[in-house]
Each structure stands twice: as C-alpha cells, then as structure tokens.
Amino acid sequence: ECRENATGNLYMAKIVPYEPESKQTVLQEYDILKSLHHEKVMALHEAYVTPRYLVLISECCSGKELLYSLIDRSETAMY
C-alpha cells in the first residue's frame, strides 16, 4: 500500500523489475494497462519507469481479497 500525500488516498504499488533488454516489453505492458478503462478492471493511477523498475500505482482494494472487492463493485454497478 502507498498513500498519496495531496489527497490521503490509498493505492497499491506493484514494482516490476526488468532487464534493459526487456524494457520495450515492459513499456508495452504499461501502455496496455493505461489504456484500460472498465469497471471490472483495477484502474491504473500512475506509473513510474526507472532504468531497472516499472512501478505501477493502482487503486487499492483493502480489507478484502481482490476478487471479492471486484465482485462487490460489479454487483453494485448492476443496480
């Protein structure tokens, strides 16, 4: 978990290490993730690319298993 200083919102950080020769593949994954906008897919909030890591910051589903949080959100969206 990580917290945004300006808003206090909680997010999840996924740190993906990569080798320099696979940087293009990692950047393609990032491009795909940032283009996804669907209620059943966790939203990508921000991303940072360093020479060795891709850091993905996404919405936080705290308190429950991720699967159950997504199911609850889906059921709420249906009503």
C-alpha positions as CSV (number, residue, x, y, z in Angstrom):
1,E,0.0,0.0,0.0
2,C,1.0,3.6,-0.5
3,R,-0.7,6.9,0.3
4,E,-0.9,10.0,-1.9
5,N,0.2,12.9,0.1
6,A,-2.0,15.5,-1.5
7,T,-5.3,13.6,-1.0
8,G,-4.6,10.9,1.6
9,N,-6.0,8.3,-0.8
10,L,-4.6,4.7,-0.5
11,Y,-3.2,3.0,-3.6
12,M,-1.3,-0.3,-4.3
13,A,2.2,-0.2,-5.7
14,K,3.4,-3.1,-7.9
15,I,7.2,-3.0,-8.5
16,V,8.2,-4.9,-11.6
17,P,12.0,-5.4,-12.1
18,Y,13.2,-5.7,-15.6
19,E,16.5,-6.1,-17.5
20,P,17.5,-3.4,-20.0
21,E,16.9,-5.7,-23.0
22,S,13.2,-6.2,-21.9
23,K,12.4,-2.5,-21.4
24,Q,10.3,-2.4,-24.6
25,T,8.1,-5.2,-23.4
26,V,7.6,-3.6,-20.0
27,L,6.7,-0.3,-21.7
28,Q,4.2,-2.1,-23.9
29,E,2.6,-3.7,-20.8
30,Y,2.3,-0.2,-19.2
31,D,0.7,1.2,-22.4
32,I,-1.9,-1.5,-22.4
33,L,-2.7,-1.0,-18.7
34,K,-3.1,2.7,-19.0
35,S,-5.5,2.3,-21.9
36,L,-7.8,0.0,-19.9
37,H,-10.9,1.7,-18.6
38,H,-13.5,-0.7,-17.3
39,E,-15.4,-1.1,-14.1
40,K,-14.2,-4.7,-13.6
41,V,-10.5,-3.8,-14.1
42,M,-8.5,-2.0,-11.4
43,A,-7.7,1.4,-12.6
44,L,-4.0,2.4,-13.1
45,H,-3.5,5.7,-11.2
46,E,0.1,6.4,-12.1
47,A,3.3,4.7,-13.3
48,Y,7.0,5.4,-12.9
49,V,9.7,3.9,-15.1
50,T,13.3,3.8,-13.8
51,P,16.3,2.2,-15.5
52,R,15.6,-1.1,-13.7
53,Y,11.9,-1.0,-12.4
54,L,8.4,-0.3,-13.6
55,V,6.3,0.9,-10.6
56,L,2.6,0.7,-11.2
57,I,0.3,2.6,-8.8
58,S,-3.3,1.4,-8.9
59,E,-6.5,1.7,-6.9
60,C,-6.4,-0.1,-3.6
61,C,-8.9,-2.8,-2.7
62,S,-8.3,-3.0,1.0
63,G,-10.0,-5.2,3.6
64,K,-10.9,-8.0,1.3
65,E,-9.4,-10.3,-1.2
66,L,-9.1,-8.6,-4.6
67,L,-11.5,-11.0,-6.2
68,Y,-14.3,-10.2,-3.6
69,S,-13.8,-6.5,-4.0
70,L,-14.2,-6.7,-7.7
71,I,-17.3,-8.9,-7.4
72,D,-18.9,-6.4,-5.0
73,R,-18.1,-3.5,-7.3
74,S,-19.6,-5.4,-10.3
75,E,-22.8,-6.2,-8.4
76,T,-23.2,-2.6,-7.2
77,A,-22.7,-1.3,-10.8
78,M,-25.6,-3.6,-12.0
79,Y,-28.2,-1.8,-9.8
